[in-house]
Amino acid sequence: MRLRELREHRQYPEQTKSDASRAVYERDYSRLIHSPTFRRLQGKSQVFGAGTGDYYRTRLTHSLEVAQIAREAARSLTRHYPEVLPEQAENAGLMIDPEVVECAAIAHDFGHPPFGHKGEEVLQGILEKLIDRRTEKELTRQPGTPTPEKAAEVQRAMRRKYEHFEGNAHNFRLIMFLEKRENVNGLNLSDAVLLGINKYPFSGLVNPKGMYRHEWEYISHIRETWQIPGTYRTLEAQLMDLCDDIAYSAHDLEDGIKAGKIEVHEHFLRDSHLNKLIVEKIMTLEDEVWKGWTPEKIHPKVDSVLDEFLKIWNEKMPTCENDYSRTRREVKAYWVSLFVGSLGVITNGDWKKVTFVRDGAEDEDMLRTVSVLKSFAWVTMIRDLRVQRLQKRSEWIIKRLWDAFLDPVASTAIIPSDWLQRYEADQKQAHPIWTWEHMVIDYIAGMTDAFAEKIYNELYGLKVGSIYDLD
C-alpha cells in the first residue's frame, strides 16, 4: 500500500471532488489528452514539416503511436516478468503499469518547439549566446583583468540565471508550470507519471539535457522519497524511451519511403556513400552500445542491417501482392513486432533495466540495429535538400521572433496579455521562475510551425493577417 501511495501522490491536493470517482492514472491521461499542449502537437514537425501532406506523421500522430506501442509492451512485460507487478515490486520505481507508461508516452514530446529538432537547436543556441554576452558584459564592469576562475564563476551565475533550452526540460515546464488547472500551475499529474516522463533525471546545471531548476526541485524530491539510486530511471521511463526509439526507427522510415527519399533496392541500400553517412551519424551519438567502436567496425554492422531491411522487404512484397503501399506498412509492422517482442527486464547493478533481452542478457546487437535504423532515417531525410531548406527558414524565423520579443518594454504590445500577466505574477514571488528572456523562449517554444510562421509574417513579412485572429 505504501508503494501505491507514493506513486499516486500529487504535488498539490486535488480540489475537484468528482475526480475521486476515476482512477488516478485515468485522470492523468484525460488531463494530458485534453490539454492545449497535446492539441498543438498536430502542428509540430516530426521529420517533414507539419502540413507537408496528409500522410506524414506529426508530433501528435507520433506520440499516439509511441503510446500504443508502449501500452502493449508494458502489458507483455507484466505477463512475463511478474516482479514488476505492484504486489511484487521492491520499489515504486521498479513497477510497470501500462496506464502510466501510456501517459508518459503521450507526453514525451510535449516540450518540442516548432520545426522539430532544428527549433530546439536554435533556441538553445540563442540562450548560449545570451549567456556569453551577459558574462562578457558583467566582466567588463569589474575592475582589473578578471582571472579565469572569476570568469568561470560569473558564467556559472549567468547560466544559473538564464538556464538553457532543451525539449525534455521544456516538457516539465509545460506540464508543471505553463499548463493551467484550477488554482495551481501545471496539470498536477501523479508522481508515477512525472517520473515516467523523466528521461534525463538530473539538473540542467549538471548536464545540458537536464531539467530546469524549478521543476527539478520537485522531481529530485520524488526521487529521494522513492529512494531511487543515482541517475537510474524508473522502469516505466526506460520503457517509454525505448518505445520512442522503436517508433522512430520503423515509422520514420515508412514516411521516408512514402516520400520517395528512401528507395528499397540494392543500388540504394548498398550504396557506399549512404553507408558512410550512417557511420558518420553513429559516430556522433553518445549511445553506450557504440562505445569503443571504430568506423571500420561499424561499417559491417550497417551493411548487415540494411541487407536485412532489403531481405524483409523482398520477402513481404509477394505476400502483399507486389503492392508497394501494403509492403511498406507490413515491413514497418515487422520491425515494430520484432523489437517489442525482444523487450525484457534484467538486473542492472542495484536497480533493474528494461532493454532488449536474449538468453537472459542484454541484447546489445538489437540495440545497435535500432540505432542503425534511426541513423538511416536521419541521413536520408534530415539531410534532404528540401528538409534542409525548411530548417534554414525555420532557423531564421525563430531568431527573428526572439529579436522581436527580447526588449521587455517595446515588446509588451505584441506579446499576449495572459503571458504578460503570468510573468508579472511570477515576478512577485519570493523566488521567481522566469527571467524575461526565458519567458520569451518558453513562449516561442510553445508555438506550432504554422503559428510561428504567422507571427513572423505579421511582424516582418507582407502577409499581415486579420486583427480578428486570436493568439
Secondary structure, DSSP 8 states (H G I E B T S, - for coil): -HHHHHHH-BSS----GGGGGS-HHHHHHHHHHTSHHHHHGGGSBSSS-TTS-SSS-BHHHHHHHHHHHHHHHHHHHHHH-GGGSTTT-SSGGG---HHHHHHHHHHTTTT--TTHHHHHHHHHHHHHHHHHHHHHHHHHHSSS---HHHHHHHHHHHHHHH----HHHHHHHIIIIISEETTEES---BHHHHHHH-SS-SBTTT-TTSB-HHHHHHHHHHHHHHT--TT---HHHHHHHHHHHHHHHHHHHHHHHHTTSS--SHHHHT-HHHHHHHHHHHHH---GGGTT--HHHHHHHHHHHHHHHHHHHHHHHHHTTT-HHHHHHHHHHHHHHHHHHTEEEEEETTEEEEEEEETTEE-HHHHHHHHHHHHHHIIIIITSHHHHHHHHHHHHHHHHHHHHH--TTGGGGTS-HHHHHHHHHHHTSSS-S--HHHHHHHHHHT--HHHHHHHHHHHHSS----TT---
